[in-house]
Amino acid sequence: MNDNSSDLKTAWGPDVDFDTAFQFLVSEVFRFRGTLLSAGEQATRDLNITVGCWQAMAVIRDEAMTVATISRRLGLTRQSIQLSVNRLRDQKLVKSIPNPNHRRAPLIQLTTSGIKTMNILRKRQSQMAARFTQDLGHSIESLLTLAEDLSKMREKALEFKENNTTRKKR
């Protein structure tokens, strides 16, 4: 992290409570998500794909998966992933292949054109990552720690959601 992290501490003052700090973190995550999606849309515009399609392609970059598996990995609905897969199939960037484990749920795999498109997107993603983290002083280890912390918070949020859903059904 850089010295700007102390700017927030100064702005909020020494008496900021945990809930307020957490609310600020959540607010920044939402704002970053929105900005990241806009930047992603800009990066994919000339390739005529959406950020949602890019996400689906990234998940299957190394391994063919079912629509349901892609949706679970991304935390999105199966229906939204199916729409992205349909668009990608129409553009000949993915294809369906037989699934030896399930006759009615084919595996989705990148085509040669899809692999070429993913390679272009990976280069753009690398440029975006460099720009987004420029002057922040993060190491690979600190980025991985941040990702692990966000992953753990996401898991806790899922547990909370599941526990509250279970209570409502009783």
VENJOMO-V341003 format. One record per residue. N is the residue number from 1. RES is the residue in three letters. SS is DSSP state (~ for helix, > for strand, _ for the rest). NEAR is the number of other ideal C-beta (glycine too) atoms within 10 Angstrom. Layout:
[[N;RES;SS;NEAR] [N;RES;SS;NEAR]]
This chain:
[[1;MET;_;10] [2;ASN;_;10] [3;ASP;_;7] [4;ASN;_;10] [5;SER;~;10] [6;SER;~;10] [7;ASP;~;10] [8;LEU;~;12] [9;LYS;~;11] [10;THR;~;8] [11;ALA;~;9] [12;TRP;~;13] [13;GLY;_;7] [14;PRO;_;6] [15;ASP;_;6] [16;VAL;_;13] [17;ASP;_;9] [18;PHE;~;7] [19;ASP;~;8] [20;THR;~;11] [21;ALA;~;13] [22;PHE;~;11] [23;GLN;~;11] [24;PHE;~;14] [25;LEU;~;12] [26;VAL;~;11] [27;SER;~;10] [28;GLU;~;11] [29;VAL;~;12] [30;PHE;~;10] [31;ARG;~;10] [32;PHE;~;11] [33;ARG;~;10] [34;GLY;~;10] [35;THR;~;11] [36;LEU;~;13] [37;LEU;~;14] [38;SER;~;11] [39;ALA;~;15] [40;GLY;~;20] [41;GLU;~;14] [42;GLN;~;12] [43;ALA;~;19] [44;THR;~;20] [45;ARG;~;10] [46;ASP;~;8] [47;LEU;~;15] [48;ASN;_;11] [49;ILE;_;23] [50;THR;_;18] [51;VAL;~;17] [52;GLY;~;21] [53;CYS;~;25] [54;TRP;~;22] [55;GLN;~;17] [56;ALA;~;31] [57;MET;~;24] [58;ALA;~;17] [59;VAL;~;18] [60;ILE;_;22] [61;ARG;_;14] [62;ASP;_;9] [63;GLU;_;10] [64;ALA;_;17] [65;MET;>;20] [66;THR;_;21] [67;VAL;~;22] [68;ALA;~;13] [69;THR;~;18] [70;ILE;~;23] [71;SER;~;21] [72;ARG;~;14] [73;ARG;~;15] [74;LEU;~;16] [75;GLY;_;8] [76;LEU;_;15] [77;THR;_;10] [78;ARG;~;14] [79;GLN;~;9] [80;SER;~;14] [81;ILE;~;26] [82;GLN;~;16] [83;LEU;~;16] [84;SER;~;25] [85;VAL;~;24] [86;ASN;~;13] [87;ARG;~;17] [88;LEU;~;26] [89;ARG;~;15] [90;ASP;~;9] [91;GLN;_;16] [92;LYS;_;11] [93;LEU;_;24] [94;VAL;>;24] [95;LYS;>;17] [96;SER;>;15] [97;ILE;>;11] [98;PRO;_;9] [99;ASN;_;15] [100;PRO;_;7] [101;ASN;_;8] [102;HIS;_;11] [103;ARG;_;8] [104;ARG;_;6] [105;ALA;_;14] [106;PRO;_;16] [107;LEU;>;19] [108;ILE;>;27] [109;GLN;>;15] [110;LEU;>;22] [111;THR;_;15] [112;THR;~;10] [113;SER;~;14] [114;GLY;~;23] [115;ILE;~;13] [116;LYS;~;12] [117;THR;~;22] [118;MET;~;19] [119;ASN;~;11] [120;ILE;~;13] [121;LEU;~;21] [122;ARG;~;12] [123;LYS;~;11] [124;ARG;~;17] [125;GLN;~;15] [126;SER;~;10] [127;GLN;~;11] [128;MET;~;16] [129;ALA;~;11] [130;ALA;~;9] [131;ARG;~;9] [132;PHE;~;13] [133;THR;~;12] [134;GLN;_;9] [135;ASP;_;7] [136;LEU;_;12] [137;GLY;_;12] [138;HIS;_;16] [139;SER;_;8] [140;ILE;~;7] [141;GLU;~;8] [142;SER;~;13] [143;LEU;~;13] [144;LEU;~;11] [145;THR;~;12] [146;LEU;~;12] [147;ALA;~;10] [148;GLU;~;10] [149;ASP;~;10] [150;LEU;~;12] [151;SER;~;10] [152;LYS;~;10] [153;MET;~;14] [154;ARG;~;11] [155;GLU;~;10] [156;LYS;~;10] [157;ALA;~;10] [158;LEU;~;11] [159;GLU;~;10] [160;PHE;~;10] [161;LYS;~;10] [162;GLU;~;10] [163;ASN;~;9] [164;ASN;~;9] [165;THR;~;9] [166;THR;~;9] [167;ARG;~;8] [168;LYS;~;6] [169;LYS;~;5] [170;ARG;_;4]]
